[in-house]
Amino acid sequence: MATLKTIAKAAGVSSTTVWRVLNSDATLSITEEKRRIIIETAAAMNYAPPRTRNRAAGLSALRRVAIVHFLRPEHELADPYYVSLRLGIERRSHELKMETVRIYGTDARPEPAFLENASGVIAIGSFQEEQMEWLARYSRHLVFADSIPPDEAFDAAASDLSVAMRKLLGALQDKGYRRIAYLGWIGKFDSDPFGEIRCRTYVNWMRDQGSFDPALCLTEACPDHHGENLGDRLAHRLLQAPALPEAIVTCNDNVAMGVYRVLQERGLNVPKDIAIASFNDIPMARLLNPPLTTVRLPAEQIGETAVDLLAERLAGRRLVKQITLASTLQWRGSIREHL
């Protein structure tokens, strides 16, 4: 069982600092990067506070939130963005005296009783229509986090990835970049290789500019879940193009790390030869050489907002509410100021 001491040792801070971070102490002076490292370390160690471990007898009297994740546990832990999102859900739930139970993605659906015995369900990620209908059938209340289902059918909290991509591409254009590549995955439920929202927005934006080149837009299905290996494979394919791009946009920071590795192996300088930008702003983005320019998606706040939406439902709200949280561009050394 993980303790404050073991988390503190792994994160390189004191046990008191860990306690204050995990208890959302607003008076604590600590960098955002260090705070996120502590939170992600606690998640990786499956830390549960004593007040949660020791009150099993009273669980029946508490409101319970079932967190249904579209990822498997090992895939979630490999992606700091989703770790932060889940921790935002758990922290806000605990602040509202709501117990949480995790249900991770598998090849089989969970037992309906896991949903029926919860006061509400927060579903993390993207789900097919039939999956959403199944979740709704057995959930007292259902909220989606990190995706906004169509038709205004369910409560949801997410960032608009299409807006974020257009914002990033427009900013790159303003800095003089014209020949921009995109490397990403094929959406889990997409038959179109350009169907994932970031990729689809990139294709439409480049076509509007009259500069779309299929050789610079590469995607593939990703069994290792959107990680460095995907970036490695796509970067090798991209470097076979007749002409290299001026900049590469990747679907997330993990993929960008794989691209960094390939470019460095080929002797290409970032950003002098090829610039790189990405999505999520995980802690490692600042530690790359050069630090990675990325679109920061407010993962923790998305999770917190999803819990607040569920709390409103429990309080009697009936109208569907879908909330979009803004993204921000984090400019770093992987992009030159001007060409």
C-alpha positions as CSV (number, residue, x, y, z in Angstrom):
1,M,0.0,0.0,0.0
2,A,1.5,3.3,-1.0
3,T,2.0,5.9,1.7
4,L,2.7,9.6,1.7
5,K,6.3,8.8,2.5
6,T,6.8,6.5,-0.5
7,I,5.2,9.0,-2.8
8,A,7.3,11.8,-1.4
9,K,10.5,9.8,-2.0
10,A,9.5,9.0,-5.6
11,A,8.6,12.6,-6.3
12,G,11.6,14.1,-4.5
13,V,9.6,16.2,-2.0
14,S,8.6,16.1,1.6
15,S,5.7,14.0,3.0
16,T,4.1,17.2,4.1
17,T,4.2,18.6,0.6
18,V,2.5,15.5,-0.8
19,W,-0.2,15.7,1.9
20,R,-0.9,19.3,1.1
21,V,-1.0,18.7,-2.7
22,L,-3.3,15.7,-2.4
23,N,-5.6,17.6,-0.1
24,S,-5.8,20.6,-2.4
25,D,-4.2,23.1,0.0
26,A,-4.6,26.4,-1.9
27,T,-2.0,28.1,0.4
28,L,0.9,25.8,-0.7
29,S,3.5,27.6,-2.8
30,I,4.7,25.0,-5.4
31,T,5.3,24.9,-9.1
32,E,2.6,23.6,-11.4
33,E,5.0,21.0,-12.8
34,K,5.9,19.7,-9.3
35,R,2.3,19.5,-8.3
36,R,1.4,17.5,-11.4
37,I,4.3,15.1,-10.8
38,I,3.1,14.5,-7.2
39,I,-0.4,13.8,-8.4
40,E,0.7,11.5,-11.2
41,T,3.1,9.6,-8.9
42,A,0.2,9.0,-6.4
43,A,-2.0,7.7,-9.2
44,A,0.7,5.4,-10.5
45,M,1.1,3.9,-7.0
46,N,-2.7,3.6,-6.6
47,Y,-2.6,5.7,-3.4
48,A,-5.8,5.9,-1.4
49,P,-6.0,8.2,1.6
50,P,-6.6,6.6,5.1
51,R,-10.0,8.2,5.4
52,T,-11.0,6.2,2.3
53,R,-9.4,2.9,3.3
54,N,-10.8,2.9,6.8
55,R,-14.4,3.7,6.4
56,A,-15.7,0.6,4.5
57,A,-18.5,0.2,7.0
58,G,-20.0,3.5,6.1
59,L,-19.9,3.2,2.3
60,S,-23.6,2.5,2.0
61,A,-24.4,5.9,3.4
62,L,-22.2,7.7,0.9
63,R,-22.9,8.8,-2.6
64,R,-20.8,6.8,-5.0
65,V,-19.4,7.8,-8.4
66,A,-18.5,5.1,-10.9
67,I,-15.7,6.2,-13.2
68,V,-15.9,4.3,-16.5
69,H,-12.6,4.6,-18.4
70,F,-12.3,3.8,-22.1
71,L,-8.6,2.8,-21.5
72,R,-7.1,-0.2,-19.8
73,P,-5.2,0.6,-16.6
74,E,-1.7,0.2,-18.2
75,H,-2.7,2.5,-21.1
76,E,-4.0,5.2,-18.7
77,L,-0.8,5.2,-16.6
78,A,1.2,5.7,-19.8
79,D,-0.7,8.8,-20.6
80,P,-0.3,11.6,-18.0
81,Y,-3.2,13.6,-19.5
82,Y,-5.7,10.9,-18.6
83,V,-4.1,10.3,-15.2
84,S,-4.6,14.0,-14.5
85,L,-8.2,13.9,-15.7
86,R,-9.1,11.0,-13.5
87,L,-7.4,12.5,-10.5
88,G,-9.4,15.7,-11.1
89,I,-12.6,13.6,-10.9
90,E,-11.5,11.8,-7.7
91,R,-10.3,14.9,-5.9
92,R,-13.5,16.8,-6.6
93,S,-15.6,13.8,-5.6
94,H,-13.8,13.5,-2.3
95,E,-14.3,17.2,-1.6
96,L,-18.0,16.6,-2.1
97,K,-18.0,13.5,0.1
98,M,-18.6,11.2,-2.8
99,E,-16.9,7.8,-3.0
100,T,-15.4,6.7,-6.3
101,V,-14.9,3.3,-7.9
102,R,-12.9,2.8,-11.1
103,I,-14.1,0.6,-14.1
104,Y,-11.4,0.4,-16.8
105,G,-11.8,-0.5,-20.4
106,T,-11.8,-4.2,-21.3
107,D,-13.0,-6.4,-24.2
108,A,-16.2,-7.1,-22.1
109,R,-18.7,-4.7,-20.6
110,P,-18.7,-4.4,-16.8
111,E,-21.5,-5.9,-14.8
112,P,-24.6,-3.6,-14.9
113,A,-24.6,-3.7,-11.0
114,F,-21.5,-1.6,-10.9
115,L,-23.4,1.2,-12.6
116,E,-26.7,0.6,-10.9
117,N,-25.2,0.7,-7.4
118,A,-23.6,4.2,-8.1
119,S,-25.4,7.5,-7.7
120,G,-23.9,8.5,-11.0
121,V,-21.4,7.5,-13.7
122,I,-18.7,9.6,-15.2
123,A,-17.4,8.2,-18.5
124,I,-13.9,9.2,-19.6
125,G,-13.0,9.2,-23.3
126,S,-14.9,8.4,-26.5
127,F,-17.6,5.9,-26.8
128,Q,-19.7,4.5,-29.7
129,E,-23.4,5.3,-29.8
130,E,-24.4,1.8,-28.6
131,Q,-21.9,2.0,-25.7
132,M,-23.4,5.3,-24.7
133,E,-26.9,3.9,-24.8
134,W,-25.8,0.9,-22.7
135,L,-24.2,3.2,-20.1
136,A,-27.3,5.4,-20.0
137,R,-29.6,2.3,-19.6
138,Y,-27.9,1.3,-16.3
139,S,-26.8,4.7,-14.9
140,R,-28.9,6.8,-12.7
141,H,-27.1,9.9,-14.0
142,L,-24.4,9.9,-16.8
143,V,-21.7,12.5,-17.5
144,F,-19.0,12.4,-20.2
145,A,-15.5,13.7,-19.5
146,D,-13.1,14.5,-22.4
147,S,-15.8,14.1,-25.1
148,I,-19.0,15.7,-26.0
149,P,-21.6,13.3,-27.4
150,P,-23.7,14.5,-30.3
151,D,-27.4,15.6,-30.2
152,E,-27.1,17.2,-26.8
153,A,-28.2,14.0,-25.2
154,F,-25.9,13.9,-22.2
155,D,-24.1,16.2,-19.8
156,A,-20.4,16.6,-20.7
157,A,-17.2,18.5,-20.1
158,A,-14.3,18.7,-22.6
159,S,-12.1,20.9,-24.6
160,D,-12.9,21.6,-28.2
161,L,-10.0,19.9,-30.1
162,S,-11.2,21.4,-33.4
163,V,-10.9,24.9,-32.0
164,A,-7.6,24.1,-30.5
165,M,-6.2,22.7,-33.7
166,R,-7.3,25.7,-35.7
167,K,-5.8,28.0,-33.1
168,L,-2.5,26.2,-33.3
169,L,-2.3,26.1,-37.1
170,G,-3.2,29.8,-37.4
171,A,-0.5,30.7,-34.9
172,L,2.1,28.6,-36.8
173,Q,1.0,30.3,-40.0
174,D,1.5,33.7,-38.4
175,K,5.0,32.7,-37.5
176,G,5.8,31.9,-41.2
177,Y,5.2,28.2,-41.3
178,R,3.5,27.0,-44.5
179,R,4.5,23.3,-45.1
180,I,3.0,21.7,-42.0
181,A,2.8,18.0,-41.4
182,Y,0.4,16.1,-39.1
183,L,1.1,12.8,-37.4
184,G,-1.6,11.0,-35.4
185,W,-3.7,8.0,-34.9
186,I,-6.9,6.6,-36.5
187,G,-9.7,7.1,-34.1
188,K,-10.8,3.9,-32.2
189,F,-14.1,3.9,-34.0
190,D,-13.1,5.6,-37.3
191,S,-12.9,3.8,-40.6
192,D,-11.7,7.1,-42.2
193,P,-7.9,7.5,-41.7
194,F,-8.5,11.2,-41.4
195,G,-11.5,10.9,-39.2
196,E,-10.1,11.7,-35.7
197,I,-11.1,15.3,-34.8
198,R,-7.6,16.8,-34.7
199,C,-6.7,15.2,-38.0
200,R,-10.0,16.1,-39.7
201,T,-9.6,19.7,-38.6
202,Y,-6.0,19.8,-39.9
203,V,-7.0,18.4,-43.3
204,N,-9.9,20.9,-43.7
205,W,-7.7,23.8,-42.6
206,M,-4.9,22.9,-44.9
207,R,-7.3,22.5,-47.8
208,D,-8.8,25.9,-47.1
209,Q,-5.3,27.3,-47.4
210,G,-4.8,25.4,-50.7
211,S,-1.8,23.6,-49.2
212,F,-3.0,20.1,-48.2
213,D,-0.4,17.4,-49.1
214,P,-1.5,13.8,-48.3
215,A,2.2,12.8,-48.0
216,L,2.4,15.1,-45.0
217,C,-0.7,13.7,-43.2
218,L,0.1,10.3,-41.7
219,T,-2.1,8.2,-39.3
220,E,-2.3,4.6,-38.2
221,A,-4.2,2.5,-35.7
222,C,-2.3,2.4,-32.5
223,P,-2.4,-0.8,-30.3
224,D,0.2,0.7,-28.0
225,H,-2.1,3.7,-27.3
226,H,-0.8,6.8,-28.8
227,G,2.7,6.5,-27.4
228,E,6.3,7.2,-28.4
229,N,6.4,4.1,-30.6
230,L,3.6,5.6,-32.8
231,G,5.6,8.8,-33.2
232,D,8.7,6.8,-34.1
233,R,6.9,4.8,-36.8
234,L,5.2,7.8,-38.3
235,A,8.3,10.0,-38.3
236,H,10.2,7.3,-40.2
237,R,7.4,7.3,-42.8
238,L,7.3,11.1,-43.0
239,L,11.1,11.4,-43.6
240,Q,10.6,9.4,-46.8
241,A,8.5,12.2,-48.3
242,P,10.0,14.0,-51.4
243,A,10.3,17.2,-49.4
244,L,10.5,17.6,-45.7
245,P,7.9,19.7,-43.8
246,E,8.8,23.0,-42.0
247,A,6.9,21.9,-39.0
248,I,5.2,18.8,-37.6
249,V,2.1,18.8,-35.4
250,T,1.5,15.6,-33.5
251,C,-1.7,14.4,-31.9
252,N,-0.2,14.4,-28.4
253,D,3.0,14.9,-26.5
254,N,3.8,11.2,-26.1
255,V,3.8,10.9,-29.9
256,A,6.0,14.0,-30.2
257,M,8.6,12.4,-28.0
258,G,9.0,9.6,-30.5
259,V,9.3,12.1,-33.3
260,Y,12.0,13.9,-31.4
261,R,14.0,10.7,-31.1
262,V,13.8,9.9,-34.8
263,L,14.8,13.5,-35.9
264,Q,17.8,13.5,-33.5
265,E,18.9,10.1,-34.9
266,R,18.7,11.5,-38.4
267,G,20.8,14.5,-37.4
268,L,18.0,17.0,-37.9
269,N,17.8,20.0,-35.5
270,V,14.6,21.0,-33.7
271,P,13.5,23.7,-34.5
272,K,16.1,24.8,-37.0
273,D,15.4,22.0,-39.5
274,I,11.9,21.0,-38.5
275,A,9.7,22.6,-35.8
276,I,7.4,20.5,-33.6
277,A,4.1,21.3,-31.8
278,S,1.7,19.0,-30.0
279,F,-1.2,18.6,-27.6
280,N,-1.8,18.0,-23.8
281,D,1.2,19.7,-22.1
282,I,2.3,16.8,-20.0
283,P,5.2,17.4,-17.5
284,M,7.8,15.8,-19.9
285,A,7.0,18.5,-22.5
286,R,9.0,21.0,-20.6
287,L,11.9,18.6,-20.1
288,L,12.6,17.8,-23.7
289,N,15.5,19.4,-25.5
290,P,14.4,21.8,-26.8
291,P,11.2,22.1,-24.6
292,L,8.1,21.2,-26.6
293,T,5.5,23.7,-27.8
294,T,2.1,22.3,-27.0
295,V,-1.6,23.0,-26.6
296,R,-2.5,22.8,-22.9
297,L,-5.7,21.0,-22.4
298,P,-7.1,21.5,-18.8
299,A,-7.4,17.8,-17.9
300,E,-7.8,18.2,-14.2
301,Q,-10.4,21.0,-14.6
302,I,-12.3,18.8,-17.1
303,G,-12.5,16.1,-14.4
304,E,-13.6,18.5,-11.7
305,T,-16.3,20.0,-14.0
306,A,-17.7,16.6,-14.8
307,V,-18.1,15.9,-11.0
308,D,-19.8,19.3,-10.6
309,L,-22.2,18.5,-13.4
310,L,-23.1,15.2,-11.7
311,A,-23.6,17.0,-8.4
312,E,-26.0,19.3,-10.1
313,R,-28.0,16.3,-11.4
314,L,-28.1,14.8,-8.0
315,A,-29.5,18.2,-6.7
316,G,-32.3,18.0,-9.3
317,R,-31.1,19.7,-12.5
318,R,-32.9,18.2,-15.5
319,L,-31.7,20.3,-18.5
320,V,-28.7,18.8,-20.3
321,K,-25.5,20.9,-19.8
322,Q,-22.4,20.6,-22.0
323,I,-19.4,22.6,-21.0
324,T,-16.3,23.4,-23.2
325,L,-13.1,24.4,-21.4
326,A,-10.6,26.6,-23.3
327,S,-7.2,25.4,-24.3
328,T,-4.0,27.5,-24.2
329,L,-0.9,27.6,-26.4
330,Q,2.3,27.0,-24.5
331,W,5.1,28.4,-26.7
332,R,8.6,26.8,-26.1
333,G,11.8,26.2,-27.9
334,S,10.6,23.6,-30.4
335,I,9.1,26.4,-32.5
336,R,11.1,29.4,-33.9
337,E,9.6,32.8,-33.3
338,H,9.7,33.5,-37.1
339,L,11.1,31.7,-40.1
